[in-house]
Amino acid sequence: MTYIISPEKVAQWLEDKQTDVVMVDVRADLHDEQYGVNAYEKNHLPEAHFLHLEEDLSGDVKKHGGNHPIPDVETFARKLGERGISNETKVVVYDD
């Protein structure tokens, strides 16, 4: 399920050591491919992981599917797993 949650709720989850939470920074700018990674390197929430729009959140561009098609499910699942995300994990995704 997807929810928009308050910063206070995120803080509660992070304080509750029994709740498995992973923070994910997805900042991006379609006019500057390096914006997100540069912003992440400059400053990000503690323990947050970065997912790059082009490298992590998009699949190969084909005849139909837009500029940022959904990535291959197995590849995407592997990338999430490398960041400690499983079916039981609460994932907090943030942008600017």
N, C-alpha and C positions, 0 to 999 in steps of 0.2 A: 504494500500500500504506500501511497505517496501522501505526504502531509507537508504543509508549511508550518513550521514550529517557531516558537519564540527563542531568543538567545537564552532566556532564563531556563527553558526546558532543556536546552542543550547542556547548559551548565549543570543542571540536576543529573542528567545522564552521565556526564563526565565525572561528577563527584561520586556517583554510585559505581563503585569498582566492580560490581557484579553485572553491570550492563555493558555489553560489547558494543562500543561505538567507534566508528572510523570517520574522521573528517576528510572531505575531499574538496579541494580547491579546483574549480573549473573555469577560472577567469580566462576570457578570450576577447580578441578584437579581430573582426574579419578583415580589417585593413592593415593589421600588423600581426603576422603569425607568431612573433616572439613576445608579444605583449604579456600573455599569461605567464609564461615561464619567467620572464623578467620581473613581473609583479610578485610572483611566488618567491623568487630568490631574494627580493628586496624585503618582503614582509608577508607572513602568513600566520594563520592561527596555529598555536602549538600542536605539534604532532600531526598536522594535516598533511595529506598526500596530494600531489598535483597530477591531474589528468589533462593531457594536452588535447585540444580540439582535433587537430589533424592527426596526431600520432596514436591517440588512445580512444577517442570518442567517435571516430569516423572510420568507415570501411573504405574499400577501394571504390573510386568513382567509376561507374559503368554508364551504359547508354541512358538508362533512366535511374533516378534515385537522388538527384540533387547533388550539391557540392559536398555535403557532409552526410552520406548515407549511414545507416546503422551499421556498426562493425559486425564482423563475423562473431557469432555467439560464443563459440569455443575460445577464440582469441581474446574476446572481451572478458569472459569469465576467468581466464588465466590471469589477465592483467589485474582484475579485481582481487583474485586470490593472492597474488604477489603482494598486495597491499593489506592483507589481513582481513579481507571481506569474504564472508561466507553467507549462507542462507539465514543464519541466526544473527547476523550483524545489523545493528542500526547504523545506517549510513546518512551522514549529514553532508549535503552538497551545497557549496556556497559559491557565489559570484560577487562581482562588485555591487 
